[in-house]
Amino acid sequence: RDIIKINPLEKKIARKVSESLKEQGLYIELFTNQGIYTDDIKKGVSTFQEVLRQTKSQTDKEKIKAILDERLKFIKEADSNEFIFEHDESHIYKFLAFSFKLDELEAARKSLKDIEGISVSSSGRENIEVNSVNAQKGLALQAFAEAKEISLMETMAIGDSYNDLSMFKCVGRSVAMGNADDRIKAQCNFVTATNEENGVAKAIFEAFE
């Protein structure tokens, strides 16, 4: 697998983001070229355990437990993330911060507004994603289409989260998953079935009808 292009966060900007998210008390994961890091794995575990406690469906509990177990296989714990900021060879691609207190998430979003050079989105109600302003899905899709000499009007994007919005705005056919938030669905041309009902496959078949 070849890396065509990377758009990491500038280190000075990444420091500001890290400090801002920590001030709000969120659980933070750093996605880097050297792996996924956190300095408080216990907080991550307790955060997801709180979700389990609030989840009523046994099926959903099992899914969340499976997700947590899978995440723990790949996350590295470090006493401090300082080495990531100090070393030139370390690239920070994304901050992923979790909280199941909506007021904490809203406070975090507000605290990030004054930081230039970042894009703030989310892949779920309980998290915030922070990338470089140049590392959005829509921009990546545009670059890919240009490289392949494909018109964006001939492309289709399928998604279910707020980090998919930049794609929906530039493609010819935008499709929201059936399990997406209503505000996501409102931004799309079509809505397919949920991810448990083979929504992606159905969207592809429908595009060729």
Disulfide bonds with the S-S distance in Angstrom:
none
